[in-house]
Amino acid sequence: MAKEKKDDEFKVKFSEPVGMMAAQSVGEPGTQMILRSFHFAGIESAIATSGLPRIVELVDAKKKPATPLSTIYLTGSVAKDIEAAEKVSRKITEVKMNTLVRRIVENFSKGTIKILLSGQELESEELTPKQVADKLGKLMKLDCSVEGFAITISMHTKNLREIRAVRVKIMRAVISGIDGAGKAVVQKDNKTGELYLISAGSNIESIITVEGVDKSRTYTNDVFAMYRQFGIEAARNALARELKATLDEQKISVDIRHLLLIADAMTASGSIKGVGRHGLSGEKHSVFARAAYEETIKHLINAAAFGEIDPMRGVTENILVGKQIPVGTGSVKLAIRKEDMAKVKPKA
């Protein structure tokens, strides 16, 4: 009996306002959050967004996170061999042309672009000037010639605008690795001794195609990337996981059921929707509920113009007009017949 009573404490009571409880449970500790930055060794650009900015980023369903990060697990023997892991890391690490260039000179009179490469950067990325020139020629269909660490590109035109446009594209070109994967560095799990990669990017669609990557465990904090690759259920789980991880970093304890409810509400339609006026709040059936959040005048004018009817079934709209809200005791309606009232004896 004692065990049954203990389990019953965790059950949600009938007519419990679970949406309001979830909003309060996440919103209240959110006011106490501070901005902390977490730096990942070896990835200069990877300073993870945390605290309230990360919570806002998640519930607003931003298409791209401020600091995308991917955890890339490796298969079998690769996860135990540092050299094999480094090899996979080099296949994934995104190397852009602007990191390899020491100087670039445009000669408008001759219609050429001369690129001077950094020998140190080429060595660190295990590339040669010939490989770089071949990649540029293949990507952009350019006429390239190599002399030492210099690449000369013949444009066959003296148009200033065309030459400058090609120069900009060259500097953004990805020479090796996966576009959008960022820099991948090898990490070691202290508990299991397993090697894995941390990448400052979220292009898992391409990352999981690399040989040696365990596609069943690879994960990114980019919820939309998880949705595109693995579907809406994976996105829902990733959303709840990221909310939980952000709160845990701040040493804030929130029941996981509140976070799961938020994730469920955001993904119930089959796509990811934010909680703001362009998402859940802006799509409510109630006129007053929509008007209570943002753009009040617009919603009221549109409702009046098109003759909308508010069924007054929610919490917000009933509070606005001073009615009892339909949750908790307010969800119970009791009527007593007059003849029965006559039988009730008043207390002496």
LODOMAR-361378 format. One record per atom (N, C-alpha, C): residue in three letters; x, y, z negated. Coordinates in steps of 0.001 Angstrom, whole numbers, padded with zeros to 6 digits, always signed. Layout:
<rs>
ALAXYZ
...
</rs>
This chain:
<rs>
MET+000831-001212+000000
MET+000000+000000+000000
MET+000868+001266+000000
ALA+001954+001204-000784
ALA+002840+002378-000885
ALA+003448+002696+000475
LYS+003844+001636+001224
LYS+004445+001835+002544
LYS+003435+002447+003518
GLU+002181+001961+003456
GLU+001143+002483+004333
GLU+000899+003977+004057
LYS+000922+004325+002804
LYS+000708+005722+002440
LYS+001853+006592+002943
LYS+003073+006059+002863
LYS+004236+006811+003318
LYS+004182+007028+004827
ASP+003815+005993+005579
ASP+003697+006103+007034
ASP+002600+007076+007421
ASP+001531+007103+006627
ASP+000385+007963+006937
ASP+000744+009447+006829
GLU+001764+009747+006019
GLU+002184+011135+005856
GLU+002699+011735+007165
PHE+003187+010886+008070
PHE+003761+011355+009322
PHE+002740+011397+010457
LYS+001512+010981+010192
LYS+000480+011007+011227
LYS-000151+012393+011301
VAL-000444+012820+012515
VAL-001080+014124+012727
VAL-002559+014008+012397
LYS-003031+014938+011598
LYS-004434+014926+011190
LYS-005329+015358+012357
PHE-006573+014915+012314
PHE-007552+015293+013341
PHE-007712+016810+013373
SER-007719+017381+014585
SER-007896+018825+014815
SER-006718+019664+014336
GLU-005560+019044+014140
GLU-004358+019802+013762
GLU-003955+020684+014956
PRO-003700+021971+014738
PRO-003291+022857+015851
PRO-001827+022619+016221
VAL-001554+021514+016906
VAL-000172+021090+017164
VAL+000602+022088+018016
GLY-000086+022769+018945
GLY+000602+023750+019783
GLY+001113+024926+018976
MET+000255+025434+018081
MET+000658+026557+017227
MET+001769+026150+016267
MET+001669+024919+015742
MET+002697+024419+014817
MET+004051+024306+015529
ALA+004032+023820+016785
ALA+005275+023690+017554
ALA+005883+025063+017826
ALA+005029+026022+018225
ALA+005514+027376+018519
ALA+006129+028023+017281
GLN+005471+027865+016152
GLN+005973+028447+014899
GLN+007251+027761+014441
SER+007295+026439+014581
SER+008436+025662+014097
SER+009715+025968+014868
VAL+009572+026311+016148
VAL+010753+026653+016951
VAL+011018+028157+016910
GLY+009946+028958+016913
GLY+010088+030411+016951
GLY+010649+031015+015682
GLU+010214+030525+014538
GLU+010660+031106+013254
GLU+012162+030940+013024
PRO+012729+029719+013157
PRO+014182+029607+012980
PRO+014962+030292+014100
GLY+014289+030540+015240
GLY+014963+031231+016336
GLY+015390+032636+015964
THR+014689+033257+015025
THR+015052+034612+014581
THR+016327+034601+013736
GLN+016726+033431+013254
GLN+017907+033340+012388
GLN+019153+032873+013139
MET+018993+032625+014440
MET+020122+032103+015205
MET+021169+033183+015458
ILE+022400+032752+015512
ILE+023494+033654+015856
ILE+024152+033143+017132
LEU+024846+034023+017839
LEU+025492+033632+019089
LEU+026845+033010+018781
ARG+026956+031737+019073
ARG+028230+031025+018912
ARG+028684+030548+020283
SER+029964+030615+020541
SER+030470+030126+021829
SER+031315+028882+021595
PHE+031114+027881+022432
PHE+031859+026631+022339
PHE+032720+026488+023582
HIS+034031+026483+023391
HIS+034959+026418+024516
HIS+035408+024980+024730
PHE+035381+024558+025985
PHE+035825+023203+026319
PHE+037256+023250+026815
ALA+038135+022500+026146
ALA+039558+022497+026481
ALA+039765+022057+027923
GLY+040561+022845+028651
GLY+040887+022498+030027
GLY+039965+023123+031051
ILE+038827+023650+030604
ILE+037891+024290+031534
ILE+037769+025752+031127
GLU+038486+026611+031829
GLU+038551+028017+031443
GLU+037184+028694+031460
SER+036359+028349+032443
SER+035066+029031+032606
SER+033960+028445+031747
ALA+034222+027287+031111
ALA+033141+026579+030416
ALA+033029+027007+028962
ILE+032380+028137+028735
ILE+032047+028567+027380
ILE+030538+028402+027264
ALA+030129+027352+026584
ALA+028719+026946+026588
ALA+027822+027988+025926
THR+026712+028297+026584
THR+025697+029182+026003
THR+024993+028436+024875
SER+024794+029107+023748
SER+024147+028446+022615
SER+023211+029426+021918
GLY+022562+028923+020868
GLY+021682+029778+020078
GLY+020440+030211+020831
LEU+019914+031371+020455
LEU+018665+031866+021036
LEU+018740+032057+022554
PRO+019852+032571+023123
PRO+019908+032686+024591
PRO+019680+031347+025305
ARG+020188+030271+024737
ARG+020006+028954+025355
ARG+018551+028480+025212
ILE+017945+028724+024053
ILE+016537+028361+023849
ILE+015652+029094+024859
VAL+015887+030397+025021
VAL+015118+031208+025969
VAL+015324+030693+027387
GLU+016558+030359+027719
GLU+016890+029829+029044
GLU+016108+028551+029348
LEU+015955+027705+028343
LEU+015256+026430+028519
LEU+013744+026616+028623
VAL+013148+027352+027687
VAL+011680+027474+027687
VAL+011176+028379+028809
ASP+012047+029250+029326
ASP+011665+030074+030473
ASP+011885+029345+031794
ALA+012429+028128+031716
ALA+012671+027288+032901
ALA+013500+028024+033947
LYS+014666+028550+033507
LYS+015583+029205+034457
LYS+016110+028162+035437
LYS+016158+028519+036720
LYS+016565+027574+037762
LYS+018010+027109+037586
LYS+018876+028020+037134
LYS+020291+027675+036939
LYS+020732+028101+035546
PRO+021330+027197+034763
PRO+021821+027590+033433
PRO+023031+028507+033558
ALA+023237+029351+032548
ALA+024366+030284+032569
ALA+025696+029532+032594
THR+025776+028434+031850
THR+027000+027624+031836
THR+026640+026160+032084
PRO+026546+025758+033350
PRO+026241+024355+033635
PRO+027395+023444+033240
LEU+027063+022317+032621
LEU+028072+021331+032212
LEU+027541+019932+032510
SER+028413+019070+032975
SER+028026+017684+033236
SER+028940+016742+032458
THR+028338+015711+031881
THR+029091+014648+031225
THR+029081+013457+032168
ILE+030256+013104+032663
ILE+030370+012073+033692
ILE+031033+010833+033092
TYR+030257+009769+032959
TYR+030794+008521+032420
TYR+031358+007672+033552
LEU+032337+006855+033212
LEU+033057+006061+034206
LEU+032750+004578+034040
THR+032958+003840+035098
THR+032615+002410+035082
THR+033803+001546+034663
GLY+033485+000426+034021
GLY+034427-000657+033720
GLY+035842-000247+033388
SER+036798-000716+034211
SER+038223-000514+033957
SER+038641+000939+034103
VAL+037891+001719+034906
VAL+038236+003138+035105
VAL+038120+003904+033788
ALA+037162+003512+032947
ALA+036937+004190+031664
ALA+038041+003895+030649
LYS+038944+002968+030994
LYS+040029+002609+030065
LYS+041408+002975+030613
ASP+041478+003370+031885
ASP+042752+003665+032546
ASP+042842+005167+032804
ILE+043800+005840+032155
ILE+043913+007293+032271
ILE+044244+007723+033691
GLU+045067+006938+034392
GLU+045433+007299+035771
GLU+044230+007190+036713
ALA+043445+006135+036530
ALA+042243+005954+037354
ALA+041227+007060+037060
ALA+041112+007430+035780
ALA+040189+008502+035391
ALA+040619+009842+035988
GLU+041938+010099+035977
GLU+042466+011329+036574
GLU+042208+011368+038075
LYS+042301+010214+038714
LYS+042048+010126+040154
LYS+040601+010495+040472
VAL+039664+009976+039664
VAL+038244+010313+039843
VAL+038022+011802+039587
SER+038731+012324+038580
SER+038624+013743+038248
SER+039032+014625+039428
ARG+040121+014241+040120
ARG+040581+015024+041272
ARG+039594+014958+042438
LYS+038909+013815+042579
LYS+037904+013677+043640
LYS+036708+014593+043388
ILE+036411+014821+042114
ILE+035228+015616+041746
ILE+035539+017104+041662
THR+036709+017463+041113
THR+037045+018865+040860
THR+036922+019718+042116
GLU+036142+020765+042008
GLU+035907+021680+043121
GLU+037095+022639+043250
VAL+037733+022616+044413
VAL+038865+023510+044670
VAL+038465+024468+045790
LYS+038322+025734+045438
LYS+037943+026743+046432
LYS+039194+027421+046994
MET+039039+027953+048175
MET+040154+028585+048872
MET+040735+029748+048063
ASN+039892+030495+047372
ASN+040389+031670+046649
ASN+041358+031331+045519
THR+041354+030062+045056
THR+042314+029661+044015
THR+043672+029291+044613
LEU+043715+029015+045913
LEU+044948+028594+046574
LEU+045671+029744+047263
VAL+044961+030848+047529
VAL+045517+031955+048314
VAL+046313+032921+047437
ARG+047518+033232+047911
ARG+048320+034252+047230
ARG+048056+035626+047840
ARG+047911+035633+049172
ARG+047640+036890+049879
ARG+046963+036567+051206
ILE+046075+037449+051641
ILE+045412+037277+052938
ILE+045458+038602+053692
VAL+045895+038546+054948
VAL+046097+039762+055745
VAL+045279+039664+057036
GLU+044470+040689+057282
GLU+043692+040751+058522
GLU+044399+041682+059508
ASN+044618+041199+060701
ASN+045212+042033+061754
ASN+044140+042278+062813
PHE+043493+043442+062719
PHE+042368+043735+063607
PHE+042823+043994+065041
SER+044049+044514+065200
SER+044541+044800+066553
SER+044839+043523+067335
LYS+045301+042487+066624
LYS+045598+041205+067276
LYS+044450+040207+067158
GLY+043520+040486+066272
GLY+042383+039576+066065
GLY+042793+038300+065351
THR+043620+038444+064301
THR+044092+037274+063548
THR+043904+037488+062040
ILE+043858+036381+061322
ILE+043838+036397+059852
ILE+044992+035512+059385
LYS+045892+036084+058586
LYS+047046+035325+058084
LYS+046867+035063+056594
ILE+046938+033790+056215
ILE+046735+033388+054820
ILE+048051+032859+054254
LEU+048523+033465+053171
LEU+049718+032987+052479
LEU+049269+032182+051259
LEU+049622+030894+051234
LEU+049180+029998+050169
LEU+050165+029964+049014
SER+049655+029679+047833
SER+050485+029549+046635
SER+051003+028115+046547
GLY+052313+027966+046599
GLY+052915+026632+046517
GLY+052617+025949+045199
GLN+052581+026730+044115
GLN+052314+026178+042779
GLN+050895+025625+042691
GLU+049932+026386+043230
GLU+048542+025929+043191
GLU+048335+024695+044077
LEU+048991+024690+045242
LEU+048895+023532+046130
LEU+049436+022276+045461
GLU+050545+022433+044768
GLU+051159+021286+044079
GLU+050265+020763+042968
SER+049671+021671+042212
SER+048810+021249+041100
SER+047556+020537+041589
GLU+047083+020905+042765
GLU+045892+020271+043328
GLU+046238+019137+044287
GLU+047557+018872+044453
GLU+048049+017799+045323
GLU+047540+017966+046757
LEU+047742+019180+047282
LEU+047352+019503+048649
LEU+048543+020031+049427
THR+048479+019950+050739
THR+049513+020513+051610
THR+048881+021594+052484
PRO+049708+022542+052996
PRO+049162+023570+053887
PRO+048440+022977+055096
LYS+048964+021845+055627
LYS+048341+021190+056788
LYS+046937+020687+056435
GLN+046780+020108+055237
GLN+045458+019624+054806
GLN+044464+020783+054677
VAL+044952+021909+054127
VAL+044095+023084+053965
VAL+043647+023613+055328
ALA+044604+023716+056258
ALA+044289+024213+057602
ALA+043308+023289+058314
ASP+043526+021978+058193
ASP+042616+021013+058833
ASP+041204+021126+058273
LYS+041111+021316+056946
LYS+039801+021432+056303
LYS+039072+022688+056771
LEU+039814+023825+056843
LEU+039217+025072+057313
LEU+038747+024944+058760
GLY+039593+024309+059582
GLY+039236+024115+060982
GLY+037991+023273+061151
LYS+037862+022251+060289
LYS+036708+021355+060360
LYS+035439+022021+059830
LEU+035579+022739+058703
LEU+034420+023370+058073
LEU+033861+024517+058905
MET+034762+025370+059415
MET+034327+026616+060050
MET+034657+026685+061539
LYS+035198+025577+062073
LYS+035544+025512+063503
LYS+036448+026676+063909
LEU+037585+026783+063171
LEU+038537+027862+063410
LEU+039794+027320+064090
ASP+040471+028195+064821
ASP+041730+027851+065495
ASP+042874+028186+064542
CYS+043399+027177+063832
CYS+044406+027392+062793
CYS+045775+026854+063215
SER+046821+027572+062827
SER+048203+027098+063010
SER+048951+027282+061698
VAL+049861+026345+061400
VAL+050557+026339+060109
VAL+052050+026561+060308
GLU+052612+027428+059469
GLU+054058+027657+059454
GLU+054481+027858+058000
GLY+055130+026833+057424
GLY+055483+026872+056010
GLY+054239+026910+055144
PHE+054151+027934+054285
PHE+052973+028092+053433
PHE+051994+029129+054007
ALA+052168+029443+055278
ALA+051301+030427+055924
ALA+050392+029758+056960
ILE+049128+030162+056943
ILE+048158+029680+057934
ILE+047699+030892+058739
THR+047848+030802+060062
THR+047402+031885+060937
THR+046150+031424+061682
ILE+045110+032241+061606
ILE+043836+031920+062255
ILE+043618+032901+063399
SER+043482+032366+064606
SER+043199+033199+065782
SER+041692+033311+065950
MET+041202+034549+065880
MET+039756+034768+065918
MET+039204+034885+067336
HIS+040070+035180+068308
HIS+039651+035365+069698
HIS+038625+036494+069826
THR+038714+037438+068914
THR+037882+038650+068958
THR+038571+039723+068128
LYS+038303+040994+068461
LYS+038864+042105+067690
LYS+037762+042879+066968
ASN+036581+042279+066914
ASN+035459+042915+066229
ASN+035699+042891+064718
LEU+035764+044094+064126
LEU+036104+044219+062698
LEU+035110+043488+061811
ARG+033827+043624+062138
ARG+032784+043021+061296
ARG+032880+041492+061314
GLU+033110+040916+062490
GLU+033216+039459+062614
GLU+034426+038922+061862
ILE+035552+039626+061990
ILE+036777+039189+061299
ILE+036588+039248+059786
ARG+035989+040341+059305
ARG+035783+040478+057849
ARG+034804+039425+057329
ALA+033752+039113+058102
ALA+032772+038096+057696
ALA+033426+036725+057583
VAL+034328+036398+058509
VAL+035041+035114+058466
VAL+035975+035067+057266
ARG+036639+036178+056985
ARG+037536+036236+055827
ARG+036777+035919+054532
VAL+035591+036509+054370
VAL+034775+036271+053165
VAL+034383+034799+053066
LYS+033987+034196+054199
LYS+033611+032788+054197
LYS+034792+031888+053878
ILE+035977+032274+054384
ILE+037188+031480+054115
ILE+037473+031431+052626
MET+037380+032574+051960
MET+037704+032640+050535
MET+036720+031846+049678
ARG+035504+031627+050207
ARG+034500+030871+049448
ARG+034489+029387+049806
ALA+035252+029017+050820
ALA+035228+027638+051310
ALA+035763+026654+050271
VAL+035126+025490+050178
VAL+035569+024424+049277
VAL+036520+023507+050051
ILE+037761+023460+049611
ILE+038798+022710+050331
ILE+038831+021247+049916
SER+038643+020976+048646
SER+038597+019585+048186
SER+037634+019461+047006
GLY+037249+018231+046712
GLY+036307+017986+045623
GLY+034862+018176+046066
ILE+033991+018379+045095
ILE+032549+018480+045351
ILE+032079+019904+045113
ASP+031406+020446+046105
ASP+030872+021801+046005
ASP+029850+021873+044865
GLY+030087+022793+043925
GLY+029164+022966+042805
GLY+029476+022086+041604
ALA+030567+021301+041683
ALA+030912+020419+040558
ALA+031806+021102+039540
GLY+032463+022206+039924
GLY+033371+022885+039008
GLY+034610+022059+038744
LYS+035324+022408+037692
LYS+036535+021666+037332
LYS+036181+020533+036388
ALA+036671+019330+036701
ALA+036415+018160+035850
ALA+037688+017806+035082
VAL+037560+017620+033779
VAL+038710+017242+032940
VAL+038394+015955+032191
VAL+039434+015176+031961
VAL+039274+013889+031283
VAL+039197+014111+029773
GLN+038231+013467+029138
GLN+038069+013509+027686
GLN+038060+012070+027158
LYS+038275+011949+025848
LYS+038270+010613+025240
LYS+037306+010586+024068
ASP+036459+009576+024034
ASP+035523+009393+022923
ASP+036298+008791+021752
ASN+036366+009544+020658
ASN+037160+009095+019504
ASN+036596+007844+018844
LYS+035292+007620+018987
LYS+034679+006457+018352
LYS+034912+005175+019153
THR+034689+005253+020457
THR+034780+004042+021293
THR+036103+003927+022045
GLY+036842+005035+022131
GLY+038083+005026+022898
GLY+037855+005101+024398
GLU+036608+005301+024810
GLU+036253+005342+026230
GLU+036611+006698+026834
LEU+037102+006678+028067
LEU+037408+007907+028789
LEU+036179+008349+029585
TYR+035945+009654+029624
TYR+034860+010211+030426
TYR+035278+011591+030898
LEU+034482+012221+031743
LEU+034819+013524+032288
LEU+033803+014570+031858
ILE+034296+015789+031650
ILE+033429+016950+031447
ILE+033653+017873+032635
SER+032579+018260+033305
SER+032686+019089+034498
SER+031907+020384+034316
ALA+032512+021499+034760
ALA+031864+022811+034637
ALA+030970+023077+035836
GLY+030093+022140+036117
GLY+029156+022263+037236
GLY+028022+021281+037041
SER+027024+021326+037927
SER+025863+020459+037726
SER+025401+019768+039008
ASN+026299+019615+039969
ASN+025917+018958+041225
ASN+025999+017439+041069
ILE+025119+016893+040215
ILE+025195+015447+039962
ILE+024709+014630+041143
GLU+023945+015265+042051
GLU+023509+014545+043255
GLU+024711+014003+044021
SER+025791+014806+044084
SER+027005+014378+044791
SER+027981+013668+043864
ILE+027991+014072+042586
ILE+028941+013477+041634
ILE+028721+011974+041494
ILE+027466+011544+041440
ILE+027192+010119+041205
ILE+027523+009240+042412
THR+027830+009876+043548
THR+028212+009086+044735
THR+029701+008745+044735
VAL+030467+009365+043840
VAL+031911+009121+043778
VAL+032173+007742+043185
GLU+033081+006997+043790
GLU+033405+005662+043302
GLU+034063+005743+041921
GLY+033580+004918+041001
GLY+034111+004920+039639
GLY+033234+005650+038647
VAL+032208+006364+039135
VAL+031280+007100+038265
VAL+030091+006214+037916
ASP+029761+006166+036626
ASP+028613+005385+036157
ASP+027358+006251+036311
LYS+026619+006025+037400
LYS+025466+006881+037704
LYS+024315+006719+036722
SER+024271+005606+035985
SER+023167+005379+035046
SER+023319+006193+033769
ARG+024539+006677+033485
ARG+024760+007436+032240
ARG+025175+008885+032472
THR+025489+009243+033686
THR+025928+010609+033970
THR+024797+011598+033686
TYR+025158+012707+033048
TYR+024137+013633+032525
TYR+024613+015076+032710
THR+023658+015984+032924
THR+023969+017411+032999
THR+022985+018210+032167
ASN+023432+019363+031673
ASN+022530+020229+030894
ASN+021633+021077+031801
ASP+021783+020920+033114
ASP+020918+021597+034086
ASP+019654+020751+034265
VAL+018558+021185+033654
VAL+017310+020411+033657
VAL+016762+020239+035074
PHE+016900+021259+035902
PHE+016389+021175+037275
PHE+017204+020194+038121
ALA+018511+020100+037847
ALA+019337+019112+038562
ALA+018923+017697+038170
MET+018593+017494+036895
MET+018107+016188+036440
MET+016773+015858+037108
TYR+015928+016877+037255
TYR+014616+016687+037898
TYR+014777+016291+039372
ARG+015654+016999+040070
ARG+015843+016712+041496
ARG+016408+015307+041732
GLN+017303+014873+040847
GLN+017965+013592+041072
GLN+017207+012407+040477
PHE+016668+012567+039260
PHE+016106+011425+038542
PHE+014595+011495+038320
GLY+013967+012646+038620
GLY+012524+012734+038471
GLY+012077+013503+037240
ILE+010751+013670+037129
ILE+010181+014533+036096
ILE+010331+013961+034687
GLU+010292+012635+034543
GLU+010450+012034+033200
GLU+011850+012297+032661
ALA+012859+012179+033540
ALA+014237+012467+033131
ALA+014386+013934+032763
ALA+013719+014813+033514
ALA+013767+016249+033214
ALA+013124+016536+031870
ARG+012011+015863+031581
ARG+011319+016037+030294
ARG+012233+015633+029142
ASN+012899+014477+029286
ASN+013807+014007+028239
ASN+015012+014932+028084
ALA+015534+015422+029213
ALA+016680+016334+029173
ALA+016302+017649+028489
LEU+015102+018130+028758
LEU+014628+019375+028159
LEU+014539+019238+026640
ALA+013919+018148+026170
ALA+013809+017912+024723
ALA+015189+017731+024097
ARG+016062+017022+024800
ARG+017421+016774+024288
ARG+018210+018074+024160
GLU+018103+018950+025156
GLU+018839+020210+025117
GLU+018306+021129+024015
LEU+016983+021158+023842
LEU+016410+021959+022751
LEU+016894+021452+021402
LYS+016878+020131+021225
LYS+017319+019519+019975
LYS+018800+019801+019719
ALA+019631+019650+020753
ALA+021074+019864+020602
ALA+021374+021319+020235
THR+020649+022262+020845
THR+020865+023685+020554
THR+020517+024015+019110
LEU+019417+023458+018621
LEU+019020+023689+017223
LEU+019982+023007+016261
ASP+020444+021808+016609
ASP+021386+021083+015748
ASP+022715+021832+015614
GLU+023148+022479+016699
GLU+024390+023265+016657
GLU+024300+024383+015626
GLN+023088+024907+015449
GLN+022869+026002+014510
GLN+022509+025497+013109
LYS+022555+024166+012944
LYS+022210+023532+011648
LYS+020762+023827+011260
ILE+019884+023869+012283
ILE+018463+024108+012060
ILE+017710+022808+012297
SER+016915+022398+011311
SER+016185+021136+011405
SER+014744+021397+011840
VAL+014391+020891+013030
VAL+013028+020983+013554
VAL+012598+019580+013952
ASP+011390+019183+013533
ASP+010890+017853+013872
ASP+010895+017661+015387
ILE+011422+016540+015836
ILE+011551+016256+017267
ILE+010191+016258+017978
ARG+009100+015981+017232
ARG+007773+015945+017857
ARG+007356+017312+018385
HIS+007773+018376+017704
HIS+007469+019722+018191
HIS+008169+019968+019523
LEU+009420+019543+019608
LEU+010208+019752+020827
LEU+009672+018893+021969
LEU+009255+017682+021638
LEU+008693+016793+022662
LEU+007376+017353+023205
LEU+006599+017992+022325
LEU+005337+018593+022763
LEU+005600+019736+023744
ILE+006601+020555+023457
ILE+006965+021651+024360
ILE+007423+021091+025708
ALA+008278+020078+025647
ALA+008783+019458+026883
ALA+007646+018832+027681
ASP+006711+018188+026985
ASP+005552+017580+027652
ASP+004692+018637+028345
ALA+004433+019729+027640
ALA+003594+020794+028195
ALA+004241+021415+029432
MET+005563+021571+029406
MET+006283+022199+030514
MET+006370+021298+031745
THR+006258+019979+031551
THR+006447+019038+032670
THR+005184+018244+033017
ALA+004078+018503+032328
ALA+002847+017709+032515
ALA+002299+017791+033933
SER+002558+018889+034638
SER+002011+019070+035988
SER+002800+018313+037054
GLY+003935+017734+036657
GLY+004777+017043+037639
GLY+005939+017883+038109
SER+005959+019143+037714
SER+007102+020023+037979
SER+007417+020771+036686
ILE+008542+021467+036657
ILE+008957+022165+035436
ILE+008429+023596+035464
LYS+007640+023950+034444
LYS+007076+025294+034348
LYS+007514+025941+033039
GLY+007855+027213+033099
GLY+008209+027949+031895
GLY+006970+028240+031062
VAL+007183+028764+029864
VAL+006041+029051+028987
VAL+005545+030483+029152
GLY+006204+031276+029974
GLY+005868+032696+030118
GLY+004713+032957+031051
ARG+004612+034228+031492
ARG+003461+034649+032307
ARG+003468+034025+033691
HIS+004609+033557+034145
HIS+004663+032901+035446
HIS+004483+031390+035327
GLY+004282+030910+034095
GLY+004123+029480+033872
GLY+002872+029156+033096
LEU+003054+028517+031931
LEU+001910+028024+031154
LEU+000979+029136+030682
SER+001532+030222+030148
SER+000688+031298+029620
SER-000106+031986+030720
GLY+000504+032128+031896
GLY-000179+032804+032996
GLY-001192+031938+033715
GLU-001223+030637+033409
GLU-002140+029722+034086
GLU-003289+029246+033194
LYS-003413+029826+032013
LYS-004496+029410+031108
LYS-005853+029774+031700
HIS-006853+028935+031417
HIS-008207+029180+031944
HIS-008860+030380+031274
SER-008486+030625+030026
SER-009106+031719+029289
SER-008558+033079+029709
VAL-009453+034009+030000
VAL-009063+035377+030368
VAL-008364+036058+029194
PHE-008968+035955+028007
PHE-008412+036611+026828
PHE-007044+036036+026450
ALA-006868+034722+026617
ALA-005577+034101+026298
ALA-004486+034619+027232
ARG-004815+034788+028517
ARG-003843+035331+029467
ARG-003547+036797+029141
ALA-004600+037539+028807
ALA-004442+038969+028528
ALA-003679+039217+027226
ALA-003736+038260+026302
ALA-003087+038434+024995
ALA-001572+038335+025100
TYR-001073+037695+026185
TYR+000375+037461+026274
TYR+001087+038649+026922
GLU+000853+038884+028187
GLU+001482+040007+028891
GLU+000537+040485+029992
GLU+000797+041690+030505
GLU+000006+042270+031599
GLU-001488+042264+031280
THR-001829+042782+030108
THR-003206+042760+029593
THR-004205+043401+030552
ILE-003917+044628+030992
ILE-004864+045381+031836
ILE-005117+044645+033146
LYS-004054+044103+033742
LYS-004202+043407+035033
LYS-005171+042233+034919
HIS-005026+041440+033854
HIS-005888+040264+033684
HIS-007341+040655+033436
LEU-007563+041686+032627
LEU-008931+042114+032322
LEU-009617+042715+033544
ILE-008874+043513+034319
ILE-009462+044116+035526
ILE-009804+043036+036556
ASN-008881+042092+036766
ASN-009140+041007+037720
ASN-010331+040152+037294
ALA-010412+039877+035974
ALA-011526+039065+035465
ALA-012862+039775+035667
ALA-012865+041096+035445
ALA-014095+041871+035638
ALA-014464+041957+037117
ALA-013468+042131+037958
ALA-013707+042272+039400
ALA-014260+040993+040016
PHE-013774+039855+039557
PHE-014186+038582+040147
PHE-015205+037818+039297
GLY-015696+038436+038225
GLY-016757+037841+037418
GLY-016358+036558+036724
GLU-015162+036522+036141
GLU-014711+035316+035438
GLU-015467+035147+034129
ILE-015649+033900+033740
ILE-016314+033570+032468
ILE-015300+032902+031554
ASP-015229+033369+030313
ASP-014305+032775+029345
ASP-015072+031803+028451
PRO-014744+030507+028474
PRO-015489+029526+027660
PRO-015194+029606+026167
MET-014182+030394+025768
MET-013838+030603+024340
MET-013592+029283+023618
ARG-012805+028412+024219
ARG-012535+027122+023594
ARG-011166+027071+022890
GLY-010321+028048+023155
GLY-008970+028022+022604
GLY-008831+028809+021313
VAL-007591+028850+020827
VAL-007301+029525+019558
VAL-007188+031034+019751
THR-006365+031442+020713
THR-006060+032868+020905
THR-007303+033701+021158
GLU-008133+033260+022092
GLU-009295+034050+022479
GLU-010301+034208+021333
ASN-010431+033183+020483
ASN-011357+033282+019350
ASN-010832+034217+018268
ILE-009526+034243+018077
ILE-008938+035190+017113
ILE-009167+036624+017600
LEU-009037+036832+018914
LEU-009197+038178+019481
LEU-010583+038751+019239
VAL-011601+037911+019314
VAL-012973+038416+019150
VAL-013507+038199+017738
GLY-012666+037678+016854
GLY-013070+037530+015460
GLY-013917+036315+015162
LYS-013873+035313+016035
LYS-014631+034089+015782
LYS-013755+033047+015080
GLN-014414+032056+014487
GLN-013676+030974+013833
GLN-012972+030133+014904
ILE-011710+029825+014670
ILE-010959+029074+015682
ILE-011350+027595+015650
PRO-011381+026938+016819
PRO-011858+025553+016885
PRO-010792+024518+016543
VAL-010105+024712+015437
VAL-009134+023723+014952
VAL-009320+023562+013450
GLY-008798+022475+012907
GLY-008926+022237+011479
GLY-010385+022193+011047
THR-010719+022884+009964
THR-012110+022904+009480
THR-013033+023621+010456
GLY-012467+024483+011303
GLY-013279+025201+012275
GLY-013788+024321+013399
SER-013253+023111+013503
SER-013705+022203+014562
SER-014916+021384+014127
VAL-015275+021476+012866
VAL-016412+020706+012345
VAL-017652+021592+012313
LYS-018710+021125+012932
LYS-019975+021879+012923
LYS-021012+021074+012145
LEU-021585+021696+011108
LEU-022535+021024+010230
LEU-023849+021800+010211
ALA-024947+021114+010460
ALA-026268+021756+010432
ALA-027166+021007+009445
ILE-027920+021766+008644
ILE-028821+021165+007661
ILE-030260+021577+007987
ARG-031158+020577+008012
ARG-032565+020872+008305
ARG-033225+021607+007136
LYS-034205+022446+007447
LYS-034870+023247+006412
LYS-035526+022380+005352
GLU-036152+021270+005805
GLU-036845+020407+004841
GLU-035878+019747+003865
ASP-034661+019474+004384
ASP-033651+018883+003494
ASP-033118+019917+002512
MET-033023+021162+002955
MET-032553+022228+002075
MET-033517+022422+000901
ALA-034814+022197+001166
ALA-035826+022379+000116
ALA-035673+021331-000981
LYS-035109+020195-000639
LYS-034937+019118-001640
LYS-033725+019340-002522
VAL-032845+020244-002107
VAL-031637+020481-002886
VAL-032024+021268-004137
LYS-031685+020709-005266
LYS-032019+021359-006535
LYS-030896+022311-006926
PRO-031251+023575-007184
PRO-030205+024511-007598
PRO-029681+024159-008985
LYS-028419+024470-009202
LYS-027811+024189-010509
LYS-028395+025103-011566
ALA-028535+024557-012762
ALA-029113+025341-013854
ALA-028100+026388-014307
</rs>
